Amino acid sequence: MPSTPAPRLSRINLPRMILWLASLVVAVGGYLLMTISNTREAAIYTAGTADYPKLFATQSGSTIGGLLIAVGVLGALLALTSMALTWKPRVATEAEAAPEAELDAAEAELDDEELRATPR
């Protein structure tokens, strides 16, 4: 069993990365659709025309855009939740743990000396 840590690329969770990317793309696409539809709807209102099919289409575009934004945010929250549930703190290697063991031994030795030096 090798004592070296796994390479960085082998620790990347590809499905989670795809979920992050898809959430971002869906939210940005929804924002663009909603903004474009709202602009067209405002143009119809300011023109004062009674073009109901265009008005209904722009209202539908705004609604769908808002729903896409919500789906994108929900996907990002799911990705964040899955990261929080599967997160593991980095395990200290032997080289990092050795100085702590030496410090613990030194502390114990100092405590013993203090106990011996205390008058009774």
C-alpha positions in Angstrom: 0.0 0.0 0.0 1.7 3.3 -1.1 2.1 6.0 1.4 1.9 8.8 -1.1 -1.4 10.7 -1.4 -3.6 10.2 -4.5 -2.9 12.6 -7.4 -5.0 15.8 -7.3 -7.0 14.9 -10.5 -8.1 11.5 -9.1 -9.8 13.3 -6.2 -12.0 15.5 -8.5 -15.7 14.4 -8.5 -16.6 14.7 -12.2 -20.5 14.3 -11.7 -20.4 17.0 -9.1 -18.4 19.3 -11.4 -20.9 18.7 -14.2 -23.7 19.5 -11.8 -22.1 22.8 -10.9 -21.5 23.7 -14.5 -25.0 22.7 -15.6 -26.5 24.7 -12.7 -24.5 27.8 -13.8 -25.4 27.4 -17.4 -29.2 27.0 -16.7 -29.3 29.9 -14.3 -27.5 32.2 -16.8 -29.7 31.0 -19.6 -32.8 31.7 -17.5 -31.6 35.2 -16.7 -30.9 36.0 -20.3 -34.3 34.6 -21.4 -36.1 36.5 -18.7 -34.3 39.8 -19.4 -34.9 39.6 -23.2 -38.6 38.7 -22.6 -39.1 41.5 -20.2 -37.5 44.0 -22.6 -39.8 42.8 -25.4 -42.8 43.0 -23.1 -41.9 46.6 -22.1 -41.6 47.5 -25.8 -45.1 46.1 -26.4 -46.5 48.1 -23.5 -44.9 51.3 -24.5 -46.0 51.0 -28.1 -49.6 50.7 -26.9 -50.4 48.0 -29.5 -52.9 45.3 -28.9 -50.6 42.5 -30.1 -51.8 39.8 -27.7 -49.9 36.8 -29.2 -46.6 38.6 -28.8 -47.5 39.8 -25.3 -48.4 36.3 -24.2 -45.2 34.9 -25.7 -43.1 37.4 -23.9 -44.9 36.7 -20.6 -44.3 33.0 -21.1 -40.6 33.7 -21.8 -40.4 35.7 -18.6 -42.0 32.9 -16.6 -39.9 30.2 -18.1 -36.7 32.3 -17.6 -37.6 32.8 -13.9 -38.2 29.0 -13.5 -34.8 28.3 -15.2 -33.1 30.6 -12.7 -34.8 28.8 -9.8 -33.7 25.4 -11.2 -30.1 26.6 -11.6 -30.0 27.8 -8.0 -31.6 24.6 -6.8 -28.9 22.6 -8.7 -26.2 24.7 -7.2 -27.7 24.1 -3.7 -27.8 20.3 -4.4 -24.1 20.4 -5.4 -23.2 22.3 -2.3 -25.1 19.9 -0.1 -23.5 16.9 -1.7 -20.1 18.5 -1.1 -20.9 19.2 2.5 -22.1 15.6 3.1 -19.1 14.0 1.5 -16.4 16.4 2.7 -13.6 14.8 4.6 -10.8 16.8 6.3 -7.4 16.2 5.0 -5.5 13.5 6.9 -2.1 14.6 8.2 0.8 12.7 6.8 3.4 11.0 9.0 5.8 13.8 8.4 3.3 16.3 9.6 2.2 14.2 12.6 5.7 13.6 13.9 6.4 17.1 15.2 3.1 17.1 17.1 4.1 13.8 18.8 7.5 15.3 19.7 5.8 18.3 21.2 3.4 16.2 23.2 6.4 14.2 24.6 8.2 17.5 25.4 5.0 18.8 27.2 4.7 15.7 29.2 8.3 15.9 30.3 7.9 19.5 31.3 4.8 18.7 33.3 6.7 15.9 35.1 9.5 18.4 35.9 7.0 20.9 37.3 5.4 18.3 39.5 8.8 17.3 40.9 9.9 20.9 41.5 6.7 21.8 43.4 7.4 21.9 47.1 5.1 19.9 49.4 
